[in-house]
């Protein structure tokens, strides 16, 4: 079992612990900010964990010429970006600040991050003569 799957299992266990803590020990009416903060953390961990396996399966289907370690690393990076993107969108929805233009800007920004993250161009610092 490689490191990424161990990290994903750890996230699942952390997700379950936060779920139990939030719904068992925190009163929504007495501590709304604590509840909302832990709910956002729970949402981020759940999306990061679930999207890792979705991206892993998706990349195994479409990227047959890559080795398994590279596919796993890329899936982990994609799942982190997706988790951040989803939490930002949920936060903007809750704050009533989400618009189509802002959504489009965020989408283009995260696609640009993914393209820059997965571009295979290696920058060389050697001078060519």
N, C-alpha and C positions, 0 to 999 in steps of 0.2 A: 504494500500500500504506500503510495507516494505522499509527499508532504502536502500537496494541494488537497487531496482527499481527506487527510487527517485534519487539516485546517477547516475544511468544509464540515466535517463531523463535529468539530469543536464549536463552530458557529451554530450548528443545529442544537447542540446541548445548551449553549448560551441563550439561544432563542427560546427554548423551552423554559429555562430558569426565569427569564424576564417575563414570559407569559404567565407563569405561576405567580411570580411576585406582584405583577401589576394587577391581576384579577383577584388575588387573594388578600393582599395586605394594603393596597392603596385605595383610598376612598376618592372617587372622582370629584365629589362635591367639596371635600375638605382640602384636597391637594391637586387642583386641576393642572398646575404647571408641571408637577412631578409626573403626573399621569400622562400628560401630553408628551413630555420629554422621553419617558420610557417607551411610550407607544411609537414615537418616531424611531428610536433605537431598535425596537422590536421589528418595525416595518423594514428598516434598512437591512438588518441581519437576515430577515426572512427572504427579501428580494435578492440579496447577494447570494445566499445559499441556494435558493431555487434556480436562479438564472445561471449559476455555474453549471449545473447539470443539464440545463436546456441548451446552453451554448456548447457544452462538451459534446452532447449528442449531435447537435446541428453541425459542428465542425468535423466530427467523425464521418458524417454522411457526405459532406461537400468537399472536404480537404483530404483526399485519400493519399496524396503524394507526400504529406508531411509526417514526421515521426510523432509518436504518442506524447512525448514530453513537451514538444513545441505546441501541440494542440491543447494540452492541459494548461500550459502557461498562458496561452492566448485566451482560453476560456475564462481563466481566473481574472485576467485583466478586464475582459469584456464585462464580466459579471459585476466587478467593482464599479466600473463606469455606469452600468445600467442601474445599479442600486443608488448611486449618487443622483443620477438623472431622475429617477422615479421619486426619490424623497424631495428633491427640489420642486418637482411639479406638484406633489401633494402639498408641500408647504405653501406654494403660491396659490393653490386652490383654496386652502384654509384661510389664508390671509386676504382673499378676494382680490389678488393682484395679477391673476393669470389672464392673459389675453392671447389672441391668435398670433400677434406679432412677437410677443415675448416667447411663446411656445416655439415659433419658427426659429427665432434666434438661438434658443437653447438647443433645439434639435440640430441645427447646423453646427453649433459649437461642439456638441458631443460627437457628431459624425466626424468633424475635423480632428478632434482628439483621437478618435479611433483610427483614422487614416494615418495620422502622424505616429501613432503608437505601433501600427503594424506595417509601416512602410519598410521595405527590405533594403532600402538604400543605406549603405554604410558610409558615413562621412569619413573621408580620409584627410588626414592632416599632413600628408606627404606632398611635397611640391613635385609636380611633373615637369620634366624638361622636354 
